[in-house]
Amino acid sequence: WRFPRGSPRGGAGGPGRSCKQPRFVSFLIIKSVDAFPGEAVPPPMPVFWHLLPLFSLVLFETAVAFTRFPPPRISAFPICTPAVVGARRHGRVGSGGGGERGRHLYYFKDNDVPLDMNSSPESGAEGGQEEHNLLADADTTSSRNPAASAPSPSSSSRTVIPRSVNYFISRKCNYSCEFCFHTAKTYHALSTEEAANGLRVLAKAGCEKINFAGGEPFLHPILLGELCRVASDELGLGVSIISNGSKITPEWMDMYAQYVDVLGVSVDSFDKATNAAIGRGGDAENGHVKRMLRVRDECSKHNVRFKLNTVVNALNWKEDMNEQIVALDPYRWKVFQVLLLEGENVGGDGDLRDARHLCIDRSKFDAFVKRHADRKQLIPEPNDVMQNSYLLLDEEMRFLDCSGGGKVPGRSILDVGVDEALMDAGFDDEMFAERGGIFEWRRPRDE
């Protein structure tokens, strides 16, 4: 009943690799028993007794099948929608081909019928949801607080490994997206040395992939580039970036693209007027789509995997993007339901955004997903799947807890270490695995 483990990071399996898909196997052991001692030949057994082991095996395997695909969980914290059925994602890990994109089973709200969105016709080796319940004492020495390296009794046995972490290097942004939930309340960013030390602390704690976001991370091009170099070249992490695409230059790509595995651009619409209404564009002509196309070409030039992110909201949920997605052929296309978080985008005191008019219910989100169900790159994430399934680090390297409907910062990993900081994260590691958070994070490199 134990899932097989992948190789340790840096071992033969390489970073981010996992072993084959765990399979439940039943064993039927039949022992011959002489029920009639002293008799040369026991009396013949009725046919029923010969078939009983087979019937037992069939019943056992049927019961096990239900454990592999449990019933969908119900969201306990509805946001912009009533309690809804969650997604069930069973990741596929392999090398080469579309098998690295992941295999996704998406459950629609009304009838709980799964939509099987396979990654591609050809798949890599079966893999995916690994169980990680390891005992580890990470060396979390930091320049800010050397005492952080001493594990406390409460953190000496880790039950959550921060395999994939999203680091908002700054809140500063040159766009004004109406639904943004990490708004520019401060322009602070750590120094390159402090942020790099934070990455080293994460790597020692078991991190295998880092995603840089913001704000707009390319407003800090040198900081971003050096962190990509440390993460990839020094620590062997998978590196991804999410950007609005407006500040990515050929010069930056020539210098730092070698350290990047996935580069994602947020594109919520292919219509200029819709982008302008959302606040994504920043100019009268709204050249956001053109800038995205230039980034796609740069990714192709440098062998970096190109990704798209789309936030489905009241202004774009009816849009048909099939033609554009086929033409772009991104490595992955993540589709999110617009999310409200207190203190950021609900129009309260201190909020810089009010996105309530952009909210949609689950049925509209499902309609968008069904319209694009034939796109093999599609990875839909409604509110109940997205909200707590990401480890988010703010500009001070504090985990953000979104479980209460806001974004509450905890203690910095630079001050208390990763184990203690994870207690503040509100992270749902099971949903992280179920949504397909584990996949092939490193792109192939030329030898």
SVG drawing of the C-alpha trace seen along z (x, -y; Angstrom):
<svg xmlns="http://www.w3.org/2000/svg" viewBox="-26 -55 53 99">
<polyline fill="none" stroke="black" stroke-width="0.4" points="0.0,0.0 3.0,-2.3 3.6,-4.4 7.1,-3.8 9.4,-6.8 11.3,-8.7 15.1,-9.0 16.5,-11.8 17.0,-15.1 20.2,-15.1 20.3,-11.3 19.9,-9.0 16.4,-10.1 17.4,-13.8 15.5,-16.8 11.8,-16.6 11.7,-12.9 9.4,-10.5 9.1,-6.7 6.3,-4.9 2.7,-5.4 1.8,-3.6 -0.4,-0.6 -2.5,1.4 -1.7,5.1 -3.6,7.7 -2.0,11.0 -4.1,14.2 -2.2,16.8 -3.9,20.2 -2.4,22.8 -3.2,26.5 -4.7,27.9 -5.3,31.6 -8.7,31.5 -8.9,35.3 -5.7,36.6 -5.2,40.3 -7.1,40.6 -5.2,41.2 -7.5,39.1 -9.7,36.3 -13.3,36.3 -13.8,33.9 -14.6,30.3 -17.8,28.7 -17.3,26.3 -18.4,23.4 -15.3,23.8 -13.0,23.8 -14.5,20.5 -14.6,18.8 -11.0,17.4 -11.7,15.9 -14.9,14.2 -12.9,12.9 -10.2,11.5 -12.8,9.7 -14.5,8.1 -11.2,7.0 -10.0,5.4 -13.3,3.6 -12.9,2.1 -9.4,1.0 -10.4,-0.7 -12.5,-3.1 -9.5,-4.0 -7.6,-5.1 -10.2,-7.6 -11.8,-8.9 -15.0,-11.0 -14.4,-14.7 -13.9,-16.9 -16.2,-19.8 -14.9,-23.3 -15.4,-24.4 -14.6,-28.0 -16.5,-29.2 -15.2,-32.3 -17.4,-33.9 -19.3,-30.6 -21.2,-28.1 -19.4,-25.0 -18.2,-23.2 -16.6,-20.0 -12.8,-20.1 -10.6,-18.9 -8.9,-15.6 -5.5,-15.6 -3.3,-12.6 0.0,-13.8 2.1,-12.0 5.8,-12.3 8.0,-11.2 10.7,-12.4 10.1,-13.9 6.9,-14.3 3.7,-15.7 3.6,-13.3 5.4,-15.9 2.4,-18.2 0.3,-16.0 -2.9,-14.0 -5.9,-15.8 -9.4,-14.7 -11.6,-17.7 -14.9,-17.3 -17.7,-19.6 -20.0,-21.0 -23.4,-19.8 -23.0,-16.1 -19.5,-15.2 -18.7,-13.7 -14.9,-13.7 -13.5,-15.2 -10.3,-13.4 -7.8,-15.9 -4.8,-13.8 -1.5,-15.5 -0.9,-14.2 -1.5,-11.1 1.9,-9.9 2.7,-9.7 5.8,-9.4 6.3,-6.8 3.5,-6.6 4.2,-8.6 2.7,-11.5 1.4,-11.7 4.2,-10.7 3.7,-10.5 6.4,-12.5 6.4,-11.9 10.1,-12.1 12.1,-12.8 14.6,-15.6 16.4,-18.2 17.3,-20.9 20.3,-23.1 18.5,-26.4 21.4,-28.7 20.8,-32.2 22.8,-35.4 20.0,-37.2 19.6,-34.7 22.2,-31.9 20.1,-30.6 17.5,-29.6 19.6,-26.5 18.7,-24.9 15.6,-22.7 12.9,-23.1 11.1,-20.1 8.0,-21.0 9.7,-21.0 12.2,-18.1 9.9,-15.8 8.6,-17.3 5.3,-16.1 5.3,-18.6 8.2,-19.0 8.2,-22.4 8.8,-20.8 7.5,-23.7 7.5,-27.3 6.2,-30.5 8.3,-33.5 6.9,-37.0 10.2,-38.9 8.3,-42.3 4.8,-43.7 5.8,-46.4 4.0,-46.2 3.6,-48.3 0.1,-46.9 -3.2,-47.6 -5.1,-44.4 -8.5,-44.8 -8.5,-41.3 -4.8,-41.3 -4.5,-39.7 -0.9,-40.7 -1.1,-44.4 1.7,-47.1 1.3,-48.0 5.1,-48.2 7.9,-48.3 10.4,-46.5 12.6,-43.7 15.4,-41.8 19.0,-42.2 20.3,-39.5 22.4,-38.0 19.5,-37.8 17.2,-36.3 19.8,-33.8 20.4,-32.7 16.6,-32.1 16.8,-29.9 19.6,-27.9 17.5,-27.4 14.6,-26.2 16.7,-23.8 18.1,-22.2 14.6,-21.8 13.7,-19.7 12.5,-22.4 12.9,-21.1 11.2,-23.9 11.0,-27.7 8.6,-30.0 9.3,-33.7 6.4,-36.1 5.3,-39.5 4.2,-42.1 6.1,-42.1 9.4,-40.3 11.1,-41.7 11.0,-45.2 14.0,-43.8 15.9,-42.2 19.3,-41.7 17.9,-40.4 15.6,-38.0 18.4,-36.8 20.9,-36.2 18.3,-34.3 17.5,-32.1 21.3,-31.4 21.6,-30.4 18.5,-28.3 19.3,-26.4 23.1,-26.4 24.0,-26.2 21.1,-24.4 19.7,-22.3 16.2,-23.5 13.5,-23.7 13.0,-27.4 9.9,-29.1 8.8,-32.7 5.3,-34.2 5.3,-37.7 3.0,-40.0 5.6,-39.9 6.1,-43.6 9.6,-43.9 11.3,-40.8 14.1,-41.8 16.2,-39.8 19.3,-40.9 17.9,-39.4 17.1,-36.2 20.5,-36.0 22.1,-36.2 19.8,-34.3 17.4,-32.1 19.9,-29.2 18.8,-29.1 15.0,-29.1 12.9,-26.0 9.4,-27.5 8.5,-31.1 4.8,-32.0 2.9,-35.0 -0.5,-36.0 -3.0,-36.4 -6.7,-36.8 -8.0,-37.7 -7.0,-38.0 -9.3,-41.0 -7.8,-44.5 -10.9,-46.0 -11.2,-43.2 -7.6,-43.4 -8.0,-47.2 -11.1,-46.7 -9.3,-44.2 -6.3,-46.5 -3.8,-44.3 -2.0,-46.2 -0.8,-49.6 -1.2,-51.6 -3.9,-53.0 -3.2,-50.5 -3.0,-47.7 -0.2,-45.7 -0.3,-43.0 -0.9,-40.2 1.9,-41.4 4.4,-41.5 3.3,-38.0 4.1,-36.7 7.6,-38.2 8.2,-36.4 6.9,-33.1 9.5,-33.6 12.3,-34.3 11.4,-31.1 11.5,-29.1 14.9,-30.6 16.4,-29.6 14.6,-26.3 12.6,-27.6 9.2,-26.1 6.4,-28.6 3.4,-28.7 0.1,-30.7 -1.9,-31.8 -5.5,-33.0 -7.8,-34.3 -11.4,-33.6 -13.7,-36.4 -16.9,-38.3 -15.3,-39.9 -13.8,-36.9 -15.7,-33.8 -17.6,-33.7 -14.5,-34.0 -13.4,-31.2 -9.6,-31.0 -9.2,-27.6 -7.8,-29.0 -5.2,-31.1 -4.1,-28.3 -3.7,-25.9 -1.5,-28.4 0.6,-29.2 0.9,-25.6 2.0,-26.4 3.7,-23.8 1.0,-24.4 -2.1,-26.6 -3.3,-27.3 -6.9,-28.6 -7.9,-30.2 -11.2,-31.3 -11.0,-34.9 -10.2,-34.9 -11.1,-37.4 -8.8,-37.8 -9.5,-40.2 -6.9,-43.0 -6.1,-42.9 -9.0,-43.1 -12.4,-43.2 -12.7,-47.0 -12.1,-47.1 -10.1,-49.6 -6.5,-49.4 -7.4,-47.3 -5.9,-48.6 -8.4,-46.7 -12.1,-45.8 -12.7,-42.8 -16.2,-41.9 -17.7,-42.9 -15.4,-40.5 -16.5,-37.4 -18.1,-34.5 -19.8,-31.4 -18.6,-27.9 -21.1,-27.2 -19.5,-30.0 -16.0,-28.8 -17.1,-25.3 -18.5,-26.6 -15.2,-28.1 -13.4,-24.9 -15.8,-22.8 -15.4,-25.1 -11.6,-24.4 -11.7,-20.8 -9.9,-19.6 -6.8,-21.6 -4.3,-19.1 -2.4,-21.8 -5.5,-23.0 -5.1,-22.9 -8.2,-24.4 -8.1,-25.5 -11.3,-26.8 -11.1,-28.7 -11.4,-25.7 -8.5,-24.0 -6.2,-27.0 -6.7,-28.9 -4.6,-26.7 -2.6,-24.5 0.3,-26.9 3.2,-27.7 3.5,-31.5 6.5,-33.5 6.1,-37.3 8.9,-39.8 10.2,-39.2 10.2,-35.4 7.2,-34.9 4.7,-32.2 1.2,-33.6 -1.8,-31.9 -4.8,-32.2 -7.0,-29.7 -9.0,-32.3 -10.0,-34.3 -7.1,-36.8 -3.3,-36.6 -1.8,-36.6 2.1,-36.6 3.9,-34.4 7.5,-34.4 10.3,-34.7 12.3,-31.6 15.4,-33.8 14.5,-34.3 13.0,-31.0 13.9,-28.4 11.6,-26.6 10.1,-24.1 8.8,-26.8 7.7,-29.0 5.7,-26.2 3.5,-26.2 2.2,-29.6 1.5,-28.6 -2.0,-27.1 -0.8,-24.8 -2.9,-21.9 -0.3,-19.5 -2.9,-16.9 -4.6,-19.3 -1.2,-20.4 -0.6,-16.8 -4.2,-16.3 -4.1,-19.4 -1.1,-18.1 1.5,-20.2 4.1,-17.5 5.4,-17.2 8.7,-17.4 10.0,-20.7 13.4,-20.7 13.5,-21.0 16.1,-19.0 19.5,-20.7 21.9,-20.4 25.0,-18.4"/>
</svg>
